[in-house]
Each structure stands twice: as C-alpha cells, then as structure tokens.
C-alpha cells in the first residue's frame, strides 16, 4: 500500500471534475467580503497547482507547498509549461518552515485539513500557519462536511475507466472515530502496453465548525466566517463542503 497521491498525482487532474476558475473567483470574493487585499500568498496543500497557478495569473505572488513530492512535480511541470516562476516546496503542513518568508494570506483548498486525522496534527497545522502569516493575515480553507464524509464517502465504492488507467475506490467509515479510510486500486498502463496494479490509501477525518472555532481561540486566530462552499451563507448540515475564513491576531 503506497502513500496517498503517490500514484493518483499522475491522474489527479483527469479525475477531478472541478471548476477551478469558479473556485478562484470565490476566494477573491471572500477576500473582498472581508476587506482584505492579498499580496504574498502561501498555498498550503497546493496539490498539482490548480489554485496556485490561476491565482498567480491573477497577479498574486504565490508560493506552493504540499506533502506529496509527486503532486509538487506535477505542479512544477504545469507552471513551467505556462512560463510561470512559482516556488513550490515539498513540506509538511504540520511543520512547514520557510526561513525569512512571511505571508499576508494562506489558502488550503480541497479538504486539505480533513487529511489531518488527530487533534495534535490539526493543532500543529494551526501553529504553523500562525508562524507563517503576518499579523492580521487571513487563512482561507475548506473542509469536507459531516454529510460528505458520512454519506458520500461513507462505506461506498466507486470506479472509473479512462484511456490509459482505471481505478477502484473502496471506502470504510469508522463512525466512532469520524474517520473514512479510502483504498484506491489503480490499473496503470506500462510502456509495454500491459497494466500494472498499484494501491494507495487515503484517510479523512470529520472536523466540525465548533471544533475549528475552539482551535482558533486557542491558537491566536479569529474565526471570521464559516460558509457553505461558494456562498457567504452560514454553513449548513446539507452542504458537502464548508469554507472557513480566519484571521491571525496580533
């Protein structure tokens, strides 16, 4: 069993049915809504750069960070192909240190924090972002909601067939721990035209808005908003993704 995204990185953009332009517009709208003008931005959990790159094209100064070397390799290749010079680093959100760097804005898109499955890991992430942000800086992040992890992921199975790969996605949900374990089995075509079977495991934990609010209070942040994704309406039990905006206090 390989680590998360070691194989999926190659096919991530093919598997994701997401309007990243809409997502970028939403982040910009949230900044305006909270009277914040970004200049220097760190994308923590940047993946293949699907938010990092278009935000750079909007004129923001971006730095991308991800735990997966494979995802960072994809992001670097995409940026280079567009002639963009974006610094990308392989680093852990729980202990990311970029000497001399300070950012007025941080983003963590596409349920990055759900991958932190212990309270101590999530606390360390808050401590990291506090250290990276300048006083008054904003951190915009989203979480898969309770209904998404319980019902959409849950104990369900999914599959997909593409031109040069296929995958089976088998979920197992532990209601007591609030953790969903996702085992992905890939069949990847080799140079010889054969298909190789490889597997990787993902785990996500449910984090509720009240837990995030307490973490903010404990780690020097102010919770400015918790919304149903792509709106500025309060987070609901029906929403599949919750968007948070928090401010680092002085």
C-alpha beads as a LAMMPS data file, in Angstrom:
LAMMPS data file: protein, C-alpha beads

250 atoms
249 bonds

1 atom types
1 bond types

-500.0 500.0 xlo xhi
-500.0 500.0 ylo yhi
-500.0 500.0 zlo zhi

Masses

1 110.0

Atoms # bond

1 1 1 0.000 0.000 0.000
2 1 1 1.585 3.259 -1.150
3 1 1 1.229 6.686 0.438
4 1 1 -1.589 8.982 -0.647
5 1 1 -1.142 10.683 -4.031
6 1 1 1.998 8.766 -4.984
7 1 1 0.077 7.276 -7.942
8 1 1 -3.041 9.461 -8.042
9 1 1 -0.910 12.571 -8.718
10 1 1 -0.420 11.474 -12.350
11 1 1 -4.158 11.219 -12.926
12 1 1 -5.492 13.732 -10.415
13 1 1 -6.482 16.402 -12.927
14 1 1 -8.256 13.825 -15.093
15 1 1 -10.268 12.529 -12.148
16 1 1 -11.328 15.867 -10.685
17 1 1 -14.487 17.415 -12.117
18 1 1 -13.986 20.873 -10.619
19 1 1 -14.408 24.391 -11.986
20 1 1 -11.202 25.919 -10.606
21 1 1 -11.975 29.257 -12.224
22 1 1 -15.140 29.458 -10.131
23 1 1 -13.122 28.418 -7.051
24 1 1 -10.548 31.175 -7.635
25 1 1 -13.307 33.748 -8.126
26 1 1 -14.833 32.625 -4.823
27 1 1 -11.574 33.092 -2.920
28 1 1 -11.212 36.554 -4.412
29 1 1 -14.805 37.348 -3.437
30 1 1 -14.181 36.203 0.153
31 1 1 -11.120 38.439 0.414
32 1 1 -13.149 41.419 -0.784
33 1 1 -16.022 40.469 1.542
34 1 1 -13.612 40.626 4.494
35 1 1 -11.885 43.801 3.252
36 1 1 -8.588 42.021 2.673
37 1 1 -6.182 42.631 -0.197
38 1 1 -3.727 39.727 -0.702
39 1 1 -0.179 40.337 -1.858
40 1 1 2.003 37.444 -0.721
41 1 1 0.119 34.131 -0.592
42 1 1 1.105 30.626 0.502
43 1 1 -0.935 27.713 -0.843
44 1 1 -0.629 25.014 1.817
45 1 1 -1.614 21.685 0.300
46 1 1 -1.328 23.056 -3.226
47 1 1 -1.577 19.676 -4.963
48 1 1 -0.988 19.986 -8.703
49 1 1 -1.307 23.772 -8.561
50 1 1 -4.911 24.103 -9.686
51 1 1 -5.447 27.120 -7.419
52 1 1 -1.830 28.269 -7.207
53 1 1 -1.400 28.776 -10.943
54 1 1 -4.594 30.744 -11.744
55 1 1 -4.116 32.926 -8.659
56 1 1 -0.608 33.715 -9.897
57 1 1 -2.124 34.625 -13.249
58 1 1 -4.472 36.981 -11.374
59 1 1 -1.405 38.878 -10.149
60 1 1 -0.934 37.413 -6.676
61 1 1 2.559 36.386 -5.533
62 1 1 2.212 32.678 -4.760
63 1 1 4.274 30.014 -3.000
64 1 1 3.064 26.407 -3.184
65 1 1 3.607 23.730 -0.538
66 1 1 2.499 20.104 -0.484
67 1 1 3.453 16.963 1.409
68 1 1 3.413 14.850 -1.769
69 1 1 6.523 15.039 -3.927
70 1 1 4.517 13.579 -6.809
71 1 1 1.892 16.342 -6.645
72 1 1 4.609 19.009 -6.455
73 1 1 6.305 17.514 -9.527
74 1 1 3.031 17.852 -11.450
75 1 1 2.574 21.439 -10.255
76 1 1 6.111 22.435 -11.238
77 1 1 5.667 20.935 -14.694
78 1 1 2.372 22.743 -15.293
79 1 1 3.752 26.106 -14.135
80 1 1 6.884 25.739 -16.251
81 1 1 4.762 24.903 -19.298
82 1 1 2.957 28.219 -18.830
83 1 1 6.191 30.160 -18.329
84 1 1 5.387 30.891 -14.669
85 1 1 8.072 31.028 -11.989
86 1 1 6.331 29.818 -8.854
87 1 1 8.351 28.448 -5.921
88 1 1 6.995 25.012 -4.985
89 1 1 8.207 23.123 -1.922
90 1 1 7.697 19.630 -0.555
91 1 1 6.881 20.246 3.105
92 1 1 4.551 19.089 5.865
93 1 1 1.730 21.435 6.893
94 1 1 2.299 20.329 10.484
95 1 1 5.838 21.712 10.482
96 1 1 6.426 23.879 7.425
97 1 1 9.335 26.277 7.847
98 1 1 10.364 28.708 5.119
99 1 1 13.102 30.884 6.662
100 1 1 12.634 34.570 6.033
101 1 1 9.229 34.121 4.412
102 1 1 6.143 35.946 5.657
103 1 1 2.725 35.894 4.004
104 1 1 -0.356 38.058 4.376
105 1 1 -2.632 35.278 3.091
106 1 1 -2.732 31.488 3.299
107 1 1 -5.065 29.136 1.451
108 1 1 -5.662 25.418 1.902
109 1 1 -8.096 24.220 -0.738
110 1 1 -9.818 20.932 -1.487
111 1 1 -10.194 19.437 2.026
112 1 1 -6.510 19.544 2.968
113 1 1 -7.257 19.679 6.697
114 1 1 -9.500 16.599 6.575
115 1 1 -6.294 14.634 5.967
116 1 1 -5.089 15.577 9.455
117 1 1 -6.689 12.799 11.468
118 1 1 -5.567 13.625 15.022
119 1 1 -6.222 16.664 17.173
120 1 1 -2.494 17.141 17.749
121 1 1 -1.845 17.199 13.991
122 1 1 -4.548 19.823 13.454
123 1 1 -3.187 21.913 16.317
124 1 1 0.286 21.767 14.783
125 1 1 -1.158 22.972 11.477
126 1 1 -2.695 25.995 13.192
127 1 1 0.630 26.719 14.889
128 1 1 2.410 26.506 11.528
129 1 1 0.031 28.904 9.801
130 1 1 0.218 31.347 12.719
131 1 1 4.003 31.359 12.310
132 1 1 3.847 31.856 8.527
133 1 1 1.237 34.644 8.496
134 1 1 1.811 38.283 9.291
135 1 1 -0.462 39.801 11.998
136 1 1 -3.897 40.404 10.531
137 1 1 -3.309 37.880 7.743
138 1 1 -6.127 35.641 6.529
139 1 1 -6.221 31.867 6.177
140 1 1 -8.912 30.541 3.831
141 1 1 -9.504 26.793 3.984
142 1 1 -12.307 24.342 3.370
143 1 1 -13.365 21.051 4.888
144 1 1 -15.449 18.174 3.642
145 1 1 -18.595 18.336 5.764
146 1 1 -20.125 15.759 8.065
147 1 1 -22.641 14.681 5.417
148 1 1 -19.926 14.400 2.738
149 1 1 -17.657 12.136 4.792
150 1 1 -20.509 10.079 6.264
151 1 1 -22.773 9.719 3.239
152 1 1 -20.925 10.472 0.008
153 1 1 -17.719 8.740 1.101
154 1 1 -19.105 6.535 3.890
155 1 1 -18.841 2.847 3.086
156 1 1 -19.368 3.402 -0.614
157 1 1 -17.366 2.146 -3.591
158 1 1 -16.605 3.952 -6.847
159 1 1 -14.834 3.080 -10.090
160 1 1 -13.739 4.823 -13.261
161 1 1 -12.226 3.787 -16.585
162 1 1 -10.027 6.177 -18.581
163 1 1 -7.979 5.656 -21.756
164 1 1 -4.752 4.611 -20.041
165 1 1 -5.802 3.790 -16.475
166 1 1 -8.664 2.588 -14.334
167 1 1 -9.302 2.722 -10.624
168 1 1 -11.492 1.236 -7.913
169 1 1 -12.194 3.360 -4.835
170 1 1 -13.319 1.432 -1.739
171 1 1 -14.309 3.315 1.421
172 1 1 -14.635 2.219 5.025
173 1 1 -16.128 4.643 7.545
174 1 1 -15.452 4.427 11.300
175 1 1 -18.328 6.374 12.863
176 1 1 -16.811 6.293 16.364
177 1 1 -13.578 7.964 15.227
178 1 1 -15.168 10.010 12.451
179 1 1 -12.540 8.723 10.012
180 1 1 -13.091 7.437 6.492
181 1 1 -10.384 5.191 5.037
182 1 1 -10.238 5.192 1.242
183 1 1 -8.310 2.443 -0.548
184 1 1 -7.648 3.231 -4.208
185 1 1 -6.605 0.435 -6.568
186 1 1 -5.159 1.613 -9.887
187 1 1 -4.533 -0.324 -13.065
188 1 1 -1.904 1.731 -14.878
189 1 1 -0.689 1.024 -18.419
190 1 1 3.059 0.418 -18.673
191 1 1 5.423 1.202 -21.553
192 1 1 5.000 -2.413 -22.705
193 1 1 1.249 -1.954 -23.046
194 1 1 0.445 -4.083 -20.010
195 1 1 -1.432 -2.903 -16.942
196 1 1 0.192 -2.773 -13.515
197 1 1 -1.881 -2.928 -10.348
198 1 1 -0.918 -0.426 -7.616
199 1 1 -2.710 0.679 -4.467
200 1 1 -2.655 3.718 -2.204
201 1 1 -4.567 4.700 0.923
202 1 1 -6.194 7.985 1.925
203 1 1 -7.782 8.855 5.259
204 1 1 -10.009 11.807 6.118
205 1 1 -11.488 12.856 9.445
206 1 1 -14.546 14.946 10.135
207 1 1 -13.819 18.289 11.814
208 1 1 -16.860 20.282 12.877
209 1 1 -17.200 24.092 12.813
210 1 1 -17.308 24.291 16.613
211 1 1 -14.003 22.426 16.805
212 1 1 -12.432 24.856 14.334
213 1 1 -13.777 27.798 16.322
214 1 1 -12.167 26.448 19.503
215 1 1 -8.851 25.858 17.730
216 1 1 -8.915 29.449 16.510
217 1 1 -9.459 30.728 20.038
218 1 1 -6.663 28.529 21.392
219 1 1 -4.077 29.368 18.719
220 1 1 -4.324 33.082 18.116
221 1 1 -6.921 33.234 15.334
222 1 1 -10.314 34.847 14.965
223 1 1 -12.982 32.936 13.058
224 1 1 -14.451 35.451 10.613
225 1 1 -16.791 33.118 8.774
226 1 1 -17.877 29.541 8.154
227 1 1 -19.905 29.199 4.963
228 1 1 -21.478 26.709 2.649
229 1 1 -18.962 26.466 -0.186
230 1 1 -19.219 29.055 -2.969
231 1 1 -21.552 31.204 -0.838
232 1 1 -21.408 33.585 2.101
233 1 1 -24.362 31.821 3.732
234 1 1 -23.740 30.160 7.110
235 1 1 -22.564 26.547 6.947
236 1 1 -25.452 24.090 6.934
237 1 1 -25.817 20.386 7.627
238 1 1 -26.818 19.871 3.976
239 1 1 -23.649 21.363 2.491
240 1 1 -20.943 18.978 1.300
241 1 1 -18.092 21.460 1.737
242 1 1 -17.600 24.139 4.386
243 1 1 -15.466 27.204 3.728
244 1 1 -13.671 28.921 6.602
245 1 1 -12.045 32.342 6.807
246 1 1 -9.878 33.004 9.870
247 1 1 -7.647 35.935 10.783
248 1 1 -4.354 35.776 12.613
249 1 1 -4.484 38.100 15.590
250 1 1 -1.578 40.321 16.633

Bonds

1 1 1 2
2 1 2 3
3 1 3 4
4 1 4 5
5 1 5 6
6 1 6 7
7 1 7 8
8 1 8 9
9 1 9 10
10 1 10 11
11 1 11 12
12 1 12 13
13 1 13 14
14 1 14 15
15 1 15 16
16 1 16 17
17 1 17 18
18 1 18 19
19 1 19 20
20 1 20 21
21 1 21 22
22 1 22 23
23 1 23 24
24 1 24 25
25 1 25 26
26 1 26 27
27 1 27 28
28 1 28 29
29 1 29 30
30 1 30 31
31 1 31 32
32 1 32 33
33 1 33 34
34 1 34 35
35 1 35 36
36 1 36 37
37 1 37 38
38 1 38 39
39 1 39 40
40 1 40 41
41 1 41 42
42 1 42 43
43 1 43 44
44 1 44 45
45 1 45 46
46 1 46 47
47 1 47 48
48 1 48 49
49 1 49 50
50 1 50 51
51 1 51 52
52 1 52 53
53 1 53 54
54 1 54 55
55 1 55 56
56 1 56 57
57 1 57 58
58 1 58 59
59 1 59 60
60 1 60 61
61 1 61 62
62 1 62 63
63 1 63 64
64 1 64 65
65 1 65 66
66 1 66 67
67 1 67 68
68 1 68 69
69 1 69 70
70 1 70 71
71 1 71 72
72 1 72 73
73 1 73 74
74 1 74 75
75 1 75 76
76 1 76 77
77 1 77 78
78 1 78 79
79 1 79 80
80 1 80 81
81 1 81 82
82 1 82 83
83 1 83 84
84 1 84 85
85 1 85 86
86 1 86 87
87 1 87 88
88 1 88 89
89 1 89 90
90 1 90 91
91 1 91 92
92 1 92 93
93 1 93 94
94 1 94 95
95 1 95 96
96 1 96 97
97 1 97 98
98 1 98 99
99 1 99 100
100 1 100 101
101 1 101 102
102 1 102 103
103 1 103 104
104 1 104 105
105 1 105 106
106 1 106 107
107 1 107 108
108 1 108 109
109 1 109 110
110 1 110 111
111 1 111 112
112 1 112 113
113 1 113 114
114 1 114 115
115 1 115 116
116 1 116 117
117 1 117 118
118 1 118 119
119 1 119 120
120 1 120 121
121 1 121 122
122 1 122 123
123 1 123 124
124 1 124 125
125 1 125 126
126 1 126 127
127 1 127 128
128 1 128 129
129 1 129 130
130 1 130 131
131 1 131 132
132 1 132 133
133 1 133 134
134 1 134 135
135 1 135 136
136 1 136 137
137 1 137 138
138 1 138 139
139 1 139 140
140 1 140 141
141 1 141 142
142 1 142 143
143 1 143 144
144 1 144 145
145 1 145 146
146 1 146 147
147 1 147 148
148 1 148 149
149 1 149 150
150 1 150 151
151 1 151 152
152 1 152 153
153 1 153 154
154 1 154 155
155 1 155 156
156 1 156 157
157 1 157 158
158 1 158 159
159 1 159 160
160 1 160 161
161 1 161 162
162 1 162 163
163 1 163 164
164 1 164 165
165 1 165 166
166 1 166 167
167 1 167 168
168 1 168 169
169 1 169 170
170 1 170 171
171 1 171 172
172 1 172 173
173 1 173 174
174 1 174 175
175 1 175 176
176 1 176 177
177 1 177 178
178 1 178 179
179 1 179 180
180 1 180 181
181 1 181 182
182 1 182 183
183 1 183 184
184 1 184 185
185 1 185 186
186 1 186 187
187 1 187 188
188 1 188 189
189 1 189 190
190 1 190 191
191 1 191 192
192 1 192 193
193 1 193 194
194 1 194 195
195 1 195 196
196 1 196 197
197 1 197 198
198 1 198 199
199 1 199 200
200 1 200 201
201 1 201 202
202 1 202 203
203 1 203 204
204 1 204 205
205 1 205 206
206 1 206 207
207 1 207 208
208 1 208 209
209 1 209 210
210 1 210 211
211 1 211 212
212 1 212 213
213 1 213 214
214 1 214 215
215 1 215 216
216 1 216 217
217 1 217 218
218 1 218 219
219 1 219 220
220 1 220 221
221 1 221 222
222 1 222 223
223 1 223 224
224 1 224 225
225 1 225 226
226 1 226 227
227 1 227 228
228 1 228 229
229 1 229 230
230 1 230 231
231 1 231 232
232 1 232 233
233 1 233 234
234 1 234 235
235 1 235 236
236 1 236 237
237 1 237 238
238 1 238 239
239 1 239 240
240 1 240 241
241 1 241 242
242 1 242 243
243 1 243 244
244 1 244 245
245 1 245 246
246 1 246 247
247 1 247 248
248 1 248 249
249 1 249 250
